[in-house]
Amino acid sequence: MSDNKFGERLHALRTGAGISQERLAQRAGISVRALSDMERGRTRGPRQRTVEALVSALGVDGVVGRELEDAARSGRPRAVGGTGPRSSAGTGPGAGLAAGHGLALPRDLCDFTARGPALAGLRVLAEHLDPARPPVAVICGQPGLGKTAFAVHAAHTLAPSFPDGQYAVDLRGMDPKPTPPREVLARLLYALGVAETAVPAATDERSGLLRSVLRERRVLLLLDNAADEDQVRPLLPGHGACLTLVTSRRSLAGLEAVHRTELALLRREEAVELLTRVIGLERVERETQAARDLAELCGYLPLAVRIAAQRLASRPGETLAKLVTQLTAHGDRLDTLQAGSLQIRSAFTLSYRQLSPAARTVFRRASLACGPDFSPTTAALLAGIPRRQAARCTERLTDAGLLQPHSTADRYRFHDLLRLFAAEQLVEDDDPTQIAAAQDRAAHWILRRATAAALRFDADRHQDAPEGDPDLATAPTDREQARIWLEAERPQWLAALSQAQAAGRHQQVIDAAEAMHWFSDVTAHWELWAEVFQRAVDSARALGSRRDEAVHLNYLAWAYNFCLHDYPAALAAAQAALAAAYEAADQLQAGWALGYEAGALRRLGRTDESIARLHEAAAHLGNHTDAQVRLAELTILNTLGQHLRYANRTDEALVIHRRSEALCLAGVPGKPRDLVASYLAQTRHNLGSDLMALGQWGQAESPLRAALAHFEAGRMPAWSEPVRLDLGITLRHLNRHHEARATLTTAHRTLVGLNNPRQREAADELCQVTAGFGIAGQSTG
């Protein structure tokens, strides 16, 4: 009898009984393919329960059954190399065969750190796997996340659950020519005990044979560094108590019915723990802050942290602070992150080389984008390709782990180290002329879009078609869409403003800033407005336009007053605006300048001077009937009333604000109702504040609530939250402690987020209402 003792014996028993393969397979509860593989010698040692099912289906006696089991036992693979205790890395009869064919698990890292939840997820798969649907776990993520290290650690940890062996294959997915599935199948089959002569030639047949062999075994497969889905599919078990771990830099999104383990960056404490395990607790405790800084400079990327740790371990006399200083120099960071053959740049280069030329261009040029993230449109502008093509490239870059997608918006971001790598490639592959052209092209487009979007907030023009937009098909169609775009692209259009000014496009800078001034009212908590209006001032001076200079100096004074709370700077800007307005004979801008000067003076404690300036401003504006002047007059009157209240002349303030309210209710000819409604809301806030100062708390509530409702509806937190604070104070004085505490809690939290000067007042009021609430609670208890 040949080596195929079991198969020949089974064939003789079946044909002697006159039973077809189909009939016997049905009786035994196995597939015809599996039965055929046994008889042909492809499967030489089926498991005992399979043999028992065949004996029962054949109806043979116990002696014959024992002979068949003996034949099966002789065909099962045996461990190579002794009978002593086995490590978890090589348990079961398949362990020796795996080592003999170069498929043993790689060495586990004794200092492996973190990844507890991800490992727990795989443990659940191993403990509850269904042989009818053997689980496949795909472990993916950007370069440097430690996918292979995690998969190897998981395989060692789970090895006792797979006594028939653990096999690891490097699929070489980052090589120019990844290992073909046909070759991988042959190696796995040899390791599983299939004779070389029994391995078929075709890939499909080898894949089928692998599934048959694994059907009766409990095996763990680690398929490391997969190139794509087509390389992996033929290697996956179809049935059997097997677990397959697949690692890849790509997401392998096309693989069906798999468990996905998305590895994330380490948390700071995990990164410090990894550093500690490599270099020792004593060194880390000596330089605790440096250890944290080092983890941050490594971007919490496991490979980068390990490289830094290995470098320090090889230099026991070197301080962590020294390495932190070296890594702080951005240009040298990738050079510094290497320890022997371990290099962070090499890990990135492998993925970069796999990209198409267009994707490489998008990757490099996207490093020019400003801010934490960017859109496919920005990527397209910088790369000089259509948006649709850029969108495909950003998806491929995400799939390759080189970009991180936003969870809800169509935006992408770099890991810090990958941005540095992309910037390196940009310098190597693009000449300075190409880079400058890309930046100028993007800046010109983005600034046109920003100007058109900001005009949606212009009370006189918000209904107009955005004619200046560079792409009407994708232009924001209302204020909400415009707000979303302007907020998301804030770093881009701010940089574009600088780029336009550097290129000498001064009128474009002025037009953009002018369009922005209404939007700035909605977002007064943004500190960037001082930069925007300062650039417009500089461009106006470059063009020699004193009127434009006066306009934007006034906007700049507003920004210093309300955004940066820098009152000396606001005073200087307002005084410069007044001088420019007088030279340009512009009474409107002169009135605004006096108003902004008054605001700065009052905040500097010079209230009498501020009141004098406001009376002067009112005189400048009172002789004109233009609607724009009327709006300015409303602002001046509101401010005058405020300053009178600050000077303890509250009765006078109340009269002024009642006058402002009447003007608003009468309307301003030629101006939209919603614009006048904003002035009315400001006036009612002032009325409420006057009534508070007079101790008329019951009367103050109504105008404050009306003002709050308007500013909340307009999503204007810089305006709504001071009103909410005053409402909370009013409610406290009305002994409505529940409402007061809730209102003040919200106001305090938001004012802190806005860095508003009244945040301390909100904190004090919240303490008072909390104390009062406690006393009230005791009294009613």
Steps between C-alpha positions, in 0.01 A plus 500: 500500500629854417539799737132571451389223735188672626377614157552162337332317787204739496460465122504118526238500776271738309516322164473160671176615659378635164452855630565810289706790632192722502301246708780439750568874536133561571483221761819618675406869494806612306546653156564292187812712444635409844430127441666514159808668650527222760485222244750670266749561780468876519370462854689215667408539863143616567398561857358219714141624495506502118630140495230392745233658277636310197511167690140547606391596146680195352344266757827309561588314822726622782817326378477661157419833662810481720714417195362804320569721804856366524555585133367852558721545807811403307419768242463786747796739527724462803695761687866530407774523759428318821218441743586745776278788610389729217483878515182682412665595173504144379230287651337206328618259234525766234755713683804299398386482138450876494855552625636246255349690208591848623145586602539511878374808680758778529638584843258678731615828656548477875439874527179502295275775636130594493243379243292333772156560342617388157651182646183434698300519177715230341476286811120509473530385137722210602278392788171512308601411147256310284669224291238561232623859468868515603570861599742730319637805681646781288749717691564821309613857548764753404870414483666479840198396705655162585256280311742209461621526860139494620404206276804299613427575865136402450602177327730403789232589752232296321726207406367263772157521337642358176676173585537390136748777431566867435641607165631842397562609140645834386303585186747778417223737402731803487746337259490590130379142442304365799508125557243333269219308677600184311844503664360575845251213467776256419702603805197469727407159361853367547503631856164332566641163400387469137760324288660708226381256237141536622489881463313589178632752249208742472437773758130416532572134564767581756254733672238225507750251640599747775135539600460122510809454716397774741143375526595245764765699684515778756762731353597866526623668182686831502509655153727799548547801273225429247502690171131483413182294520586282200819383668315409822177336383649168377676456836192515722348184655145415395409278796671388817590630843765739365580865563672709233677827582577726202714811529519764232579866454195511279150473640410194286148640495397250233543196726156376596380390845817583693564636848686831475758602757582866436811581702518860622784717624612432855366713780762712670522275805533193275782661303682585824442143621662361182794734552526382861500132406788553259730737693394430859289669763787684665592708193138590432431601860810721493360693202124461516414811297764422239350153460159656433649750257683221321177303457329808356785573258473141379135569426406206729587274207621164640786456251628853563481456878680165473774648284552783747502250786745265326727796426498599865553140611814483287627822663447451875685821587286724278212699649146496367507879493784495247300282262196724551708801396621320189149394402363850554694614194232416240738465209708235676225299667483218246881479494506476879236228513727211412675237706718262304295348221177638649403819313166675499571644156549152354158391626337796326700456180369146449141628484589807293664290229182298458301805391405604150671817366180704554459375859865582571446854374189544716688363803795736451303813413246448780783574743466862380145521638464708816319397814429160654315356199409567137231421245531316166443838334811644665693187405385538139601866485846431641555195278363669190257218417118475482318472832354159418847359434633660818212344697594156367861562594415606856295182537796291379730685737258427782484135399882493506506648850670822387204726577242490777138575403271723703221300664213711363631755249667446163837608637839339563798554725862389528665342797767753604790277393335415168456871428873548556568208266264642235675839525835324448372329188365833375844659519657198329248454218359850428706802400440837672316636195247216513449547872447876469255451212302244703476732798399800290238301307343369820512837677333684210213247482449472876495876554237544229285230661552654847399845378182369335412290806554790741269722295218264601513682836481848346155628588468676162642226280433162665227414252718574197640222283866443593628630166859525618518135607749297293263202467130584510405131486651437844458847654320530839137583431402653836646639820519166676697335221720810478565490875596132488742561213657811656550324833642181349734686266601773744875422493492469119340836421705678766817365337357590158458859618869510590594337168294754303661790681849359441411467129393867487127430454410777745151572370409134542618521862288811563193350332530179702537685831207729415284194425611344829402787729136394532601138558744621765203624705371143515839365604634777722669236717754427224830673574607482135293808405779733608728333246236516225432871541866589555577342162222706343644815659844419359357432154302826509820686582680319218229627261497848655126487583442705815127417507563124491768553761247676727240226449734217588668685785151527650449126453841446657404716800185289536711182494733628771204609712279193466721207389839554662391736782817702435367847579816709451536348152130567433546864601800544269317339205190716555704820517681404179163426337370843605799673341454306176125569498554876543751497214254307281211731611294195598260597780368143540846355564580792729191418705595132522858591598377723783273218617781243506728750672232551764473126554873468563504805729218363715673164537815684601303671779472838325119510501453880485719519191311213341166674551639818343618303194159339459323837508746616235429187294125557521552855375697369199221260409194706588514723192467215247191305389682205336376160627855384570552809715178424690635156592825656617297750706312212664831341598630829639183559700512148645863548596432843647230353720739227617763753597247712685401191698866426580523860628202431732276721287260213443182708471660685207613169352145362517368803310764458227424129460124557491569744215711236321222244545246736346728562198541124448128434527432775247744333261780641289389573142695295249636253753372140548290418804736225618787749513298753699392209722865448598527865604176460694642195680808698601277783620287263707809353662591855600147567625517186712838605638366849584206349687735264686712797606184669628403187696188448289564125462147399401496748212853405386415136423284558193744709288788269597308191387408671171864589434622152591249335266617713207872441552451127558298469179778677313766272657691799638657372826714809552174695528267245655714392796538842669121530471460154653727605787285808568185288483650257753582787734145631463350158579720471807370832631147378430578197725442254214803297597446194281473709183778733608747219565428330166526829312822609672660158456452518123613863486815432702600197296457682169661825611807303610511336157476844337765644736254781572607746774167443682585134570624590851177686571307193383702278736429730795129512421488122468662464843244737650201326347635159604541620857155658495354184350645295785349729764166496322514123480567470873216733585250295302633165613 
